[in-house]
Amino acid sequence: MSSANEYAIVALGLRKRFGELEAVRGVSFKVRYGEVYGFLGPNGAGKSTTVGMLITLIKPTGGEAFVAGYSVVREPVEVRRRIGVVFQDPTVDRDLTAIHNMLLHARIHGVPSRIAEERAWELLEMVGLEEHAYRPLRDYSGGMIRRFEIARSLLTNPRVVFMDEPTIGLDPHARTGVWDVIRELKRRGVTVFLTTHYMDEADKLCDRLAIIDHGRIIAEGTPSQLKSKVAGDTLYVRVEDGGVARLKRLLARYGEVKDAGNGLLVLVANDAPRLLPEIISEAQREGVRILETRYTRPSLDDVFLLLTGRRLRDEGGDWRFWGRRVARRLL
């Protein structure tokens, strides 16, 4: 089919049943070549099962999916030749150096020695590890390990890379380093399929996002499009005692107002930056002294809470299980 060749990933009504449990219920989406596509879901939503089908570790009960133009059902070997996978738990030999890990990985995947060594050095340089190539990985920090694993996943020159929680547990500096590598992959035209529980990460890195819950895609779009689903900005105004009632009447013209106590009023309304100067001017005319103002724009965390009714939490075990399987079957 034409869309299978036009898109890096095409999922068409994917389903997966485990006995009486239908974990994935007709999931469909498309990922363009060169995109960073985020896949978000709470515990038990079907996220890990969907990804397991896309990387050919789980056979679908129904539906179809194509990765890099090949069917995950009929052509799983061809799919595996064209993808890279970075699991949440490291799958490296910590007693080997970075360069020896890379060359071993290349040999397992049938990359010719001359090409493998040249590409290994190029990729270590890309992730800023060329100066540490002869250090054993047991001496690497968590951030260095993650950057190494991304580099290793690119040895076979994949068209699509799947990353599960690539920055979980890293300090802010190390997270930024991984973000820079992902941006470089996008610049080079590599498609990145990213699962993450960090909303700021999804907002900064992803071109588009899908949110899955109870085995179905419940929302998809750019971060801006998804954030537009939230009612509006949240504006906080604190006033002196005695001015609360007057300011509450004033703010009620703009939207729903809540009294949070201690002179703090909370207003949900559209376009807080435009409203704030107007509110301050009207308060001054009413003789109300404003002590503090601030506002927040809708975040992806707000979107997730609105759509699923809960916060996104660390999902844990599923990917670790598939990581152990892939270490045995693919690496």
KEKOL-690222 format. One line per 2 residues: for each residue y, x, z of C-alpha. Coordinates in Angstrom, 2 decimals, padded with zeros to 5 digits. Example, Ala and Ser with C-alpha at 12.3 -4.5 7.8 and 13.67 -1.06 7.14 Angstrom:
! KEKOL-690222
-004.50 012.30 007.80 ~ -001.06 013.67 007.14
***
This chain:
! KEKOL-690222
000.00 000.00 000.00 ~ 003.48 001.23 -000.80
004.93 001.02 002.73 ~ 002.14 003.32 003.98
003.56 006.05 001.75 ~ 007.23 005.21 002.35
006.99 005.40 006.16 ~ 005.62 008.04 008.52
003.93 005.36 010.65 ~ 003.08 001.78 009.75
001.36 -000.49 012.30 ~ 000.18 -003.85 010.99
-001.06 -006.32 013.55 ~ -002.85 -003.70 015.66
-005.19 -005.18 018.25 ~ -007.46 -003.68 020.86
-009.82 -005.53 023.16 ~ -011.73 -004.02 026.07
-014.29 -006.68 026.96 ~ -012.31 -009.73 028.06
-009.03 -007.82 028.19 ~ -006.88 -007.77 025.07
-004.70 -004.73 025.74 ~ -002.83 -004.78 022.42
-002.07 -008.11 020.75 ~ -000.95 -007.76 017.18
001.54 -004.89 017.34 ~ 003.52 -004.22 014.14
006.30 -001.70 013.48 ~ 007.37 000.97 011.01
008.72 004.47 011.62 ~ 010.72 006.22 008.91
010.14 009.85 007.99 ~ 012.48 012.13 009.93
013.12 009.62 012.73 ~ 012.84 010.14 016.46
011.19 006.86 017.46 ~ 010.93 005.88 021.11
008.05 003.80 022.47 ~ 008.67 002.32 025.91
006.57 000.09 028.11 ~ 005.76 -000.61 031.77
002.37 -000.03 033.38 ~ -000.38 -001.89 031.57
001.84 -002.90 028.65 ~ -000.45 -001.48 025.96
001.66 001.56 025.15 ~ -001.01 004.20 025.73
-003.64 002.13 023.93 ~ -001.37 001.75 020.90
-000.68 005.47 020.75 ~ -004.38 006.20 021.22
-005.07 004.15 018.09 ~ -002.34 005.90 016.12
-003.74 009.36 016.91 ~ -007.29 008.14 016.07
-008.75 008.46 019.59 ~ -009.23 004.70 019.94
-010.66 002.50 017.22 ~ -008.68 -000.73 016.71
-010.41 -004.06 017.26 ~ -008.21 -005.57 014.57
-005.27 -004.82 012.33 ~ -004.51 -001.53 010.61
-002.22 001.46 010.91 ~ -001.20 004.26 008.58
000.09 007.66 009.72 ~ 001.52 010.04 007.11
000.14 007.69 004.45 ~ -003.46 007.63 005.71
-005.43 004.87 007.41 ~ -006.30 005.53 011.06
-009.38 003.33 010.56 ~ -010.77 004.60 007.23
-009.29 008.12 007.06 ~ -009.02 009.44 010.65
-009.74 013.05 009.66 ~ -006.86 013.03 007.16
-004.57 011.58 009.83 ~ -005.50 014.33 012.31
-004.73 017.00 009.73 ~ -001.17 015.71 009.46
-000.19 015.12 013.08 ~ 000.68 017.19 016.10
000.17 015.93 019.66 ~ 001.92 017.03 022.85
000.27 015.45 025.89 ~ 001.82 014.88 029.29
-000.60 017.25 030.98 ~ -000.67 020.81 029.58
-003.70 021.71 027.46 ~ -003.18 025.49 027.30
-005.19 028.51 028.38 ~ -002.95 029.97 031.07
-004.79 033.29 031.11 ~ -003.88 033.99 027.47
-000.48 035.05 026.21 ~ 001.63 032.69 024.15
000.89 034.46 020.87 ~ -002.85 034.57 021.57
-002.83 030.86 022.46 ~ -001.09 030.17 019.17
-003.53 032.23 017.10 ~ -006.54 030.67 018.83
-005.17 027.20 018.12 ~ -004.59 028.17 014.49
-008.15 029.44 014.10 ~ -009.59 026.23 015.55
-007.58 024.24 013.03 ~ -008.48 026.45 010.09
-005.07 027.97 009.48 ~ -005.51 031.30 007.58
-004.79 034.34 009.78 ~ -001.91 035.73 007.70
-000.14 032.35 007.60 ~ -000.93 031.64 011.26
000.67 034.80 012.63 ~ 003.81 034.42 010.55
004.18 030.78 011.50 ~ 003.41 031.43 015.17
006.29 033.90 015.46 ~ 008.62 031.57 013.57
007.81 028.69 015.92 ~ 008.09 030.79 019.09
011.52 031.87 017.89 ~ 012.47 028.24 017.20
011.75 027.27 020.82 ~ 013.32 030.43 022.26
010.10 032.08 023.44 ~ 009.70 035.02 021.06
010.73 037.49 023.79 ~ 007.98 036.09 026.03
005.23 036.03 023.39 ~ 003.06 038.60 025.18
003.38 037.09 028.64 ~ 000.38 035.07 029.93
001.22 031.39 030.21 ~ 000.47 031.41 033.94
003.82 033.22 034.28 ~ 005.72 030.53 032.34
007.91 027.91 033.98 ~ 007.27 024.23 033.38
010.04 024.04 030.79 ~ 008.71 027.07 028.93
005.22 025.52 028.85 ~ 006.59 022.32 027.32
008.53 024.23 024.67 ~ 005.43 026.29 023.92
003.27 023.19 023.54 ~ 005.75 021.67 021.10
005.71 024.90 019.09 ~ 001.90 024.96 019.13
001.73 021.36 017.91 ~ 003.66 022.45 014.80
001.28 025.25 013.75 ~ -000.48 023.05 011.21
002.88 021.98 009.75 ~ 002.42 018.31 010.70
004.54 015.55 009.22 ~ 004.42 013.54 012.46
004.41 014.76 016.07 ~ 003.45 012.50 018.98
004.99 013.49 022.33 ~ 004.06 011.89 025.63
006.65 012.36 028.37 ~ 007.63 015.84 027.17
010.20 016.37 029.95 ~ 008.57 014.69 032.94
008.89 016.79 036.09 ~ 011.33 019.27 034.53
014.67 020.25 036.03 ~ 017.84 019.25 034.14
018.23 022.65 032.49 ~ 014.64 022.66 031.24
014.96 019.06 030.03 ~ 017.99 020.02 027.98
016.01 022.86 026.40 ~ 013.27 020.46 025.30
015.88 018.01 023.98 ~ 017.33 020.80 021.85
013.89 021.51 020.38 ~ 013.38 017.81 019.54
016.78 017.70 017.84 ~ 015.81 020.78 015.84
012.61 019.05 014.73 ~ 014.65 016.10 013.53
016.97 018.46 011.66 ~ 013.91 019.92 009.93
012.71 016.47 008.91 ~ 009.77 016.18 011.32
009.02 012.65 012.53 ~ 008.78 012.46 016.33
007.05 009.55 018.10 ~ 008.24 009.81 021.70
007.11 008.07 024.87 ~ 009.43 008.55 027.81
010.34 006.95 031.12 ~ 013.81 008.49 031.14
016.27 005.96 029.75 ~ 018.98 008.57 029.21
016.48 010.61 027.19 ~ 015.64 007.65 024.96
019.33 006.86 024.52 ~ 020.30 010.40 023.55
017.33 011.33 021.36 ~ 015.93 008.23 019.68
017.16 006.79 016.41 ~ 015.24 003.58 017.14
013.16 002.22 019.99 ~ 010.40 -000.31 020.53
009.68 -001.94 023.89 ~ 006.12 -003.19 024.41
005.06 -005.55 027.18 ~ 001.81 -007.47 027.70
000.44 -005.98 024.50 ~ 003.27 -007.18 022.23
006.48 -005.66 020.88 ~ 009.27 -007.62 022.56
012.26 -005.72 021.19 ~ 013.03 -003.09 018.58
016.20 -001.50 017.29 ~ 018.69 001.30 017.78
019.80 002.04 021.35 ~ 023.14 000.36 020.59
021.47 -002.74 019.20 ~ 019.23 -003.07 022.23
022.09 -002.56 024.69 ~ 024.01 -005.35 022.97
021.38 -007.76 024.35 ~ 022.83 -007.30 027.84
025.55 -009.85 028.66 ~ 028.41 -007.40 029.05
030.04 -004.61 031.04 ~ 030.08 -004.64 034.83
033.55 -004.21 036.33 ~ 034.05 -003.33 040.02
037.43 -004.01 041.70 ~ 038.18 -003.29 045.38
041.28 -004.78 047.00 ~ 042.97 -004.81 050.40
041.95 -007.44 052.94 ~ 043.72 -010.67 052.24
043.74 -010.24 048.48 ~ 040.11 -011.09 047.80
040.53 -014.84 047.30 ~ 043.54 -014.44 044.98
041.87 -011.74 042.88 ~ 038.65 -013.74 042.69
040.54 -016.67 041.16 ~ 042.21 -014.28 038.73
038.95 -012.61 037.68 ~ 037.19 -015.96 037.24
039.22 -016.46 034.05 ~ 037.23 -013.63 032.44
033.67 -014.36 033.55 ~ 031.29 -014.70 036.47
032.58 -013.07 039.66 ~ 030.56 -012.04 042.73
031.94 -011.07 046.14 ~ 030.05 -007.95 047.27
031.85 -007.77 050.61 ~ 034.31 -005.25 052.04
036.93 -006.29 049.49 ~ 034.72 -005.49 046.48
034.51 -007.99 043.62 ~ 032.09 -007.61 040.71
032.80 -009.10 037.28 ~ 030.43 -009.20 034.30
032.44 -009.48 031.08 ~ 032.69 -008.07 027.57
034.87 -005.06 026.78 ~ 035.82 -003.85 030.28
038.04 -001.00 028.98 ~ 040.31 -003.56 027.30
040.30 -005.99 030.23 ~ 040.99 -003.51 033.01
044.70 -002.79 032.29 ~ 045.31 -006.54 031.89
043.63 -007.32 035.21 ~ 045.60 -004.62 037.01
048.90 -005.97 035.61 ~ 048.09 -009.55 036.63
047.02 -008.42 040.10 ~ 050.35 -006.66 040.57
052.21 -009.83 039.53 ~ 050.15 -011.77 042.09
051.00 -009.25 044.79 ~ 047.40 -008.07 045.15
046.98 -004.38 045.86 ~ 044.01 -002.86 044.06
042.46 000.11 045.85 ~ 039.73 001.07 043.36
038.41 000.11 039.94 ~ 035.45 001.26 037.87
033.13 -000.15 035.25 ~ 029.72 000.57 033.76
028.51 -000.11 030.24 ~ 025.04 -001.62 029.64
022.25 000.97 029.72 ~ 018.75 000.99 028.28
017.53 000.57 031.85 ~ 019.46 -002.71 032.00
017.87 -003.76 028.70 ~ 014.40 -002.95 029.97
014.98 -004.89 033.17 ~ 016.36 -007.86 031.24
013.42 -008.02 028.82 ~ 010.49 -007.22 031.13
011.79 -008.23 034.55 ~ 011.00 -004.82 036.04
012.03 -001.19 035.96 ~ 010.17 001.35 033.87
007.82 003.35 036.08 ~ 005.63 006.39 035.59
002.47 005.19 033.85 ~ 000.33 008.16 034.73
-003.37 008.32 034.07 ~ -004.00 006.89 030.61
-002.52 009.78 028.65 ~ -004.17 012.34 030.91
-007.51 010.79 030.04 ~ -006.80 010.87 026.31
-005.45 014.41 026.72 ~ -008.78 015.60 028.06
-010.56 013.86 025.19 ~ -008.31 015.35 022.55
-008.81 018.82 024.05 ~ -012.53 018.37 023.45
-012.34 016.63 020.07 ~ -009.34 018.04 018.25
-008.22 021.35 019.71
***
